[in-house]
């Protein structure tokens, strides 16, 4: 059968994949938004993890199929068994990669990345054995670990894979950095390293589908990238008799630069948009309160509690109802829920973009580096010197505005390319020469520098039980008070 997708057109799926998509674990992804609370700001951003997972399956297959078309001409059956698998054939490996793309996100909690910190909190505080395993296997995110565990442990998934002669570990291991020797796999270590790059790397099927899907949903051109050129110029390079690498031909360098530039801009204008950051932070705080207050049991943020039966999923709709119920029962404690339900109460940002913040700082605080100022502020917060309650009290005292509250939120720098992790993109230059992308792309080196300078720091304020139209008049007074307090604390820190 096939699925019609607005991004990729008609996507054929195998019988095995169909059986996976109708399991409760996968059906749950229909009700989890891909971009968290961004739909509250961008009304068109309603894509779900279900559609994204099918798109990732499609791109992962395209990458490997194209790479195999070139590579398989050069090897014989013995070399295949030595380098790839003594048990699986080419079609089996293609199916494994498709399934890894399909199942890579089943571990996400409600609202996707918005609840990643909640998953970590629950895992660390309530599931110590799983937490130790999460740390030992080198997972970057908890949802990746949950996807890994669900593929290995879910009875329904295991039975489907077993019926088609596939080892669940051979799919799950592509989500992790686990050493293959730890458990029995029918794939060789060399082949696993190549296949992992297709599922999780600097340029993988996940990121390619994300960019296309997000740009389409919110109506911006940043993510409209030449995926076809990138995919067709990815191939498997055998540098030694026992070593394989996934590389990019230099023909696609321009398309790769466009991709990383698009990724940077999507962070700037979608993922780190000041109102998107605000609603996601409010959601995180409300959800953590629900868990700490015992309104939601921690196991609903553990993979074992995602699906209770055919009638209960731990998804966005369930969680949103819990937030609304908590607000109705305890409106003072859960007041911030009101700001999401009715955005006329939503806190206001003291500045809307990094550039506006940088101009305010340079004008008010003599400095050559805005990022250095942000780092000092974050250090003060970490030391408990300038938290939200203290900041609110200080601003209230200076401005004489009763019931004013402030929220300070920051995000990591927007570096679009993690060149430091040892996962640099490798570029093939004929004849048979491999170089790191940063060695030949001046543009990417500059983009990395720009990304590392951009520290998104936002400060928001609101007046309890007042609409935005009533407290917008305080904007400049609150901003000048905040800058004055900031200067004072920075001077104290220097002394």
HELIX and SHEET records of a PDB file:
HELIX    1   1 UNK A   15  UNK A   21  1                                   7    
HELIX    2   2 UNK A   24  UNK A   27  1                                   4    
HELIX    3   3 UNK A   28  UNK A   31  5                                   4    
HELIX    4   4 UNK A   36  UNK A   40  5                                   5    
HELIX    5   5 UNK A   49  UNK A   71  1                                  23    
HELIX    6   6 UNK A   72  UNK A   74  5                                   3    
HELIX    7   7 UNK A   77  UNK A   83  1                                   7    
HELIX    8   8 UNK A   90  UNK A  103  1                                  14    
HELIX    9   9 UNK A  112  UNK A  115  5                                   4    
HELIX   10  10 UNK A  116  UNK A  126  1                                  11    
HELIX   11  11 UNK A  128  UNK A  136  1                                   9    
HELIX   12  12 UNK A  142  UNK A  153  1                                  12    
HELIX   13  13 UNK A  155  UNK A  163  1                                   9    
HELIX   14  14 UNK A  168  UNK A  172  1                                   5    
HELIX   15  15 UNK A  173  UNK A  175  5                                   3    
HELIX   16  16 UNK A  180  UNK A  182  5                                   3    
HELIX   17  17 UNK A  189  UNK A  199  1                                  11    
HELIX   18  18 UNK A  205  UNK A  218  1                                  14    
HELIX   19  19 UNK A  227  UNK A  232  1                                   6    
HELIX   20  20 UNK A  250  UNK A  252  5                                   3    
HELIX   21  21 UNK A  253  UNK A  266  1                                  14    
HELIX   22  22 UNK A  267  UNK A  271  3                                   5    
HELIX   23  23 UNK A  274  UNK A  292  1                                  19    
HELIX   24  24 UNK A  298  UNK A  301  5                                   4    
HELIX   25  25 UNK A  303  UNK A  305  5                                   3    
HELIX   26  26 UNK A  316  UNK A  329  1                                  14    
HELIX   27  27 UNK A  335  UNK A  341  1                                   7    
HELIX   28  28 UNK A  343  UNK A  345  5                                   3    
HELIX   29  29 UNK A  354  UNK A  364  1                                  11    
HELIX   30  30 UNK A  370  UNK A  382  1                                  13    
HELIX   31  31 UNK A  388  UNK A  399  1                                  12    
HELIX   32  32 UNK A  419  UNK A  421  5                                   3    
HELIX   33  33 UNK A  437  UNK A  440  1                                   4    
HELIX   34  34 UNK A  442  UNK A  453  1                                  12    
HELIX   35  35 UNK A  468  UNK A  471  1                                   4    
HELIX   36  36 UNK A  472  UNK A  474  5                                   3    
HELIX   37  37 UNK A  475  UNK A  494  1                                  20    
SHEET    1   A 2 UNK A   2  UNK A   5  0                                        
SHEET    2   A 2 UNK A   9  UNK A  12 -1                                        
SHEET    1   B 4 UNK A 234  UNK A 240  0                                        
SHEET    2   B 4 UNK A 243  UNK A 249 -1                                        
SHEET    3   B 4 UNK A 426  UNK A 429  1                                        
SHEET    4   B 4 UNK A 433  UNK A 436 -1                                        
SHEET    1   C 2 UNK A 307  UNK A 309  0                                        
SHEET    2   C 2 UNK A 312  UNK A 313 -1                                        
SHEET    1   D 3 UNK A 348  UNK A 349  0                                        
SHEET    2   D 3 UNK A 457  UNK A 463 -1                                        
SHEET    3   D 3 UNK A 404  UNK A 410 -1                                        
END                                                                             
